């Protein structure tokens, strides 16, 4: 079962504002970064487009 608040690659918290009802009206951190398509392609198809990656797995420096 997929949980939208966890990274589909490692299972850590993904800091997604959309997954938290208290902050769902704010843009997620991932809206402001570029994620290498190869990182997304490495996910199994059933895990794609279900929840955000965490900043570490997305290979970006998050400035949260």
N, C-alpha and C positions, 0 to 999 in steps of 0.2 A: 504494500500500500504506500502510495506517495504522499508525503506531507509537504505542503508548499513552503513551509518555513525552513526546510532543510535542503542542503545542497544534494543534488542527485548523484554527484560524483563521489563525495566523501562522507556525506551524512552530517556534516557540521552545520551550525546555524548559518544561513545565507544572508542575514541582515536585510531581507526583502521587506520593504515598507508595505507592499501590496498584500503580503501574506498576514500582516498584523492588522486586525480591524481598527485598532487605535490610530494607525498611520496610513490606512489604505487610500486616503485622499492625496497622498504625497507621491511624487515620482520616485521610483526605485533608484538606488545608486547605479544600477547597471544601465540606466538610460543615458548616462553621461560618459560612458566608456566604450571603447571598441574591443570586442572579444573576437579573438582569432576563430574563424569558422572551423578550423581543424579541431579546436578544443570541443566545440559542440558536436562535431561529427564523430568524435571519439566516444561519445555517450551511446549506450545501447538505444535503439530507436524507441523503445517503450518508455524511456526516461526523458526524452527530448520534449521541450516545450511544455513541461509540467510544472517546473519550479526553477527559480534562479540558481545559478551556480554561486558558490561563495567567492569572495574576491580572490582567495588563494587559488582555487581551481580555475577561475576565469583568467588567471595570470595577469591581474591588474593590481596596481597599488591603490587600495581604497583609502579615501580620506574622509572617513566617517566621523 
